[in-house]
Each structure stands twice: as C-alpha cells, then as structure tokens.
C-alpha cells in the first residue's frame, strides 16, 4: 500500500502539485490523503479539491493561543492516519502536539542550503549576504526553526541579475523535484534517525 501523506501548505501549493503529479504513477510509493492550510484563501487548497482530496484549514487567529492552534492542527492531521506529514511551503512553526504525534515523520522544504539562512526570508537573506551559490534543503522537522536533520540538498547558482523573486522561482523548480525524490525514498525504505543522521535502509 502507498504511504499516506498529509501535506500542509500556506500558499499556491506548487510542491503539493509536484507530489500529486508523482502519485499519479502506480510506481510511486505514496499518495496524498489530505491537504491542510493555515489560511482559508491558500490557493493550493483548490489543487486538492479539484482531484477529490479532502482539505482542512486551521487558522491561528481562530484560537486563543498557539498551543490551542497546535492541538487542533494535530487533531486534524490525526483524522487521516498519516504515515508522513509534509510541510510544503507551510509558513508556521509546528508545535509539540504535532511533533509528538509524528516523531521523525515530518518533512519540510527550505529554499536555502541549511544550516545557512534559516527562517522565513532565506532567499532575501542569501542575496543580501552576497553568496554566489544557494539552493534548497529537504529536512526532517524538529522543535527548532529549520534545524532538523538534513535529508537532501541541491545547489542553485546565484546570477548577478537575480532579484529575490527570480531566484526564488528557480529554487522552487529544483525544490519540487528534490521533494518528490526524497519522499519516494522515504516511503520505499525503513527510516531510522540516530542523532542528526538519517539512516535509510
């Protein structure tokens, strides 16, 4: 049986679409069983609804505090019996309720070569620093900000003419392929985390 993925998004859902496209193949070892968002206007929700995948929205503003939001998000994810949770452009830090529910089973994408340039403005920060090489990282999620064990990275060259938007789009194109490949590997093998090392056998 394919592994069950719950994908979390905040925006257009291009990483989500890459996973949906990959899962059309019977050879791909995972399928998206639900899509969650922190915004009701997240355009990626429409991608899921068009192909009949259940969606849910848990907006932080609807809750008294972050802990209550995190608990509700965990409850929504739990409804779909996920094998893996994929934070694909989800612009929120996951809290202890979600993390404890899926230990070492939450994957995040980040548009920089971690540990360089963590946080929400990675592309902008890389350009401001003047790097000539950046890229993207797929990593496991822990209780820090982009600090979990690295699963895979891909280099993207910085061009002199790059703006933040242009560079980010080029990174996203690489990021989509990297995420699909990583999830294929994770869902096809046994995974063990020893310290910061991820052992895939």
C-alpha positions in Angstrom: 0.0 0.0 0.0 1.3 3.5 -0.7 2.3 5.6 2.2 -0.3 8.1 3.3 0.8 11.8 3.1 -0.8 14.7 4.7 0.5 17.9 3.1 0.5 21.3 4.8 0.5 24.5 2.8 0.2 28.2 3.1 0.2 29.4 -0.5 -0.1 28.3 -4.1 0.8 24.7 -3.4 3.3 24.1 -6.2 5.2 21.5 -4.1 1.9 19.9 -3.4 1.2 19.7 -7.1 4.5 18.0 -7.7 3.6 15.3 -5.2 0.1 14.9 -6.7 1.6 14.6 -10.2 4.1 12.0 -9.0 1.4 10.0 -7.2 -0.5 9.5 -10.5 2.0 6.8 -11.2 1.3 3.4 -9.8 5.0 3.0 -9.2 5.2 6.0 -6.8 5.1 4.7 -3.2 3.0 7.5 -1.7 -0.3 9.2 -2.1 -1.7 12.5 -0.7 -4.7 11.7 1.5 -5.4 15.2 2.8 -4.2 18.8 2.5 -4.2 21.3 5.4 -3.6 25.0 5.4 -3.3 27.8 7.9 -5.2 30.2 5.6 -8.7 29.8 4.0 -7.5 31.6 0.9 -4.5 29.4 0.3 -4.7 28.7 -3.4 -3.2 25.2 -3.0 -6.5 24.0 -1.4 -8.1 24.3 -4.9 -5.5 21.9 -6.3 -6.5 19.3 -3.8 -10.2 19.8 -4.2 -10.0 19.5 -8.0 -8.8 15.9 -7.6 -11.1 15.0 -4.7 -8.6 15.1 -1.9 -10.0 16.2 1.5 -8.9 19.6 2.8 -8.9 21.3 6.2 -8.0 24.8 7.4 -6.7 25.6 10.9 -6.1 29.4 11.1 -4.1 30.6 14.1 -6.4 33.6 14.5 -9.3 31.4 15.4 -7.6 30.2 18.6 -6.8 31.8 22.0 -3.1 30.8 21.8 -0.6 28.9 19.8 -0.9 25.8 21.9 -4.7 25.6 21.1 -3.9 26.0 17.4 -1.3 23.3 17.5 -3.6 20.9 19.3 -6.3 21.4 16.7 -3.9 21.0 13.8 -2.7 17.8 15.4 -6.3 16.6 15.7 -7.0 17.3 12.1 -3.9 15.5 10.9 -4.7 12.5 13.1 -8.0 12.1 11.3 -6.2 11.0 8.1 -3.9 8.3 9.6 -0.8 9.9 8.0 2.4 7.9 7.6 4.2 11.2 6.8 3.4 14.8 7.2 4.9 17.1 4.5 5.3 20.8 5.3 5.4 22.1 1.8 5.5 25.9 1.9 3.7 25.9 5.3 4.7 29.1 6.9 4.2 28.1 10.5 6.3 26.5 13.2 4.8 23.2 14.2 4.4 22.8 18.0 4.7 19.9 20.4 1.3 18.4 19.8 2.0 17.8 16.1 5.7 16.9 16.6 5.0 14.3 19.3 2.2 12.8 17.2 4.6 12.2 14.2 8.2 11.9 15.6 10.8 11.9 12.8 7.9 11.7 10.3 7.5 15.3 9.3 9.4 16.6 6.3 10.0 20.3 5.4 11.3 22.1 2.3 13.5 25.2 2.7 14.8 27.5 0.0 18.5 27.6 1.1 21.3 25.3 1.9 20.8 24.8 5.7 22.2 25.5 8.2 22.7 28.7 6.3 19.8 31.2 6.1 17.1 29.6 8.2 13.8 31.3 8.7 11.1 32.8 6.5 13.3 35.1 4.4 16.0 32.7 3.2 16.2 33.9 -0.4 16.3 37.5 0.6 19.0 36.8 3.3 21.2 34.9 0.9 21.1 37.7 -1.7 21.8 40.3 1.0 24.8 38.3 2.2 26.2 38.2 -1.4 26.5 34.4 -1.8 27.2 33.1 -5.3 25.7 29.7 -4.5 22.5 28.8 -2.7 19.9 26.1 -3.2 17.3 24.1 -1.3 17.1 21.6 1.5 14.6 18.9 2.4 14.9 18.0 6.1 13.1 16.4 9.0 11.3 18.8 11.3 12.2 19.2 15.0 11.3 21.8 17.6 13.7 24.4 16.2 13.5 26.7 13.2 14.8 24.8 10.2 17.2 22.8 12.5 16.1 19.2 11.8 18.3 16.5 10.2 19.0 17.1 6.5 17.6 14.6 4.1 18.8 16.1 0.8 20.1 19.3 -0.7 20.5 20.7 -4.2 22.7 23.6 -5.3 21.3 26.6 -7.3 23.7 29.2 -8.7 23.1 32.8 -8.0 23.2 35.1 -11.1 24.3 38.7 -10.9 20.9 39.8 -12.3 18.8 37.8 -9.8 16.1 39.5 -7.8 14.6 37.7 -4.8 11.6 36.7 -6.9 13.6 35.4 -9.9 16.0 33.4 -7.7 13.2 32.0 -5.6 11.3 30.7 -8.6 14.5 29.0 -9.8 15.0 27.4 -6.4 11.4 26.3 -6.3 11.8 24.4 -9.6 14.6 22.4 -8.1 12.9 22.1 -4.8 9.9 20.3 -6.3 11.9 17.6 -7.9 14.0 17.2 -4.8 11.0 16.8 -2.6 9.4 14.2 -4.9 12.6 12.2 -4.9 13.1 12.3 -1.2 9.5 11.2 -0.4 9.9 8.3 -2.9 13.0 7.2 -1.0 11.5 7.6 2.5 8.3 5.8 1.5 10.1 2.9 0.0 12.5 2.1 2.8 12.9 1.8 6.5 14.0 5.1 8.1 15.9 5.4 11.4 17.1 8.7 12.9 20.3 8.5 15.0 21.2 11.9 16.3 21.4 14.0 13.2 22.0 11.1 10.9 19.0 9.7 8.9 19.6 6.0 8.1 17.6 4.8 5.1 17.8 1.0 4.6 
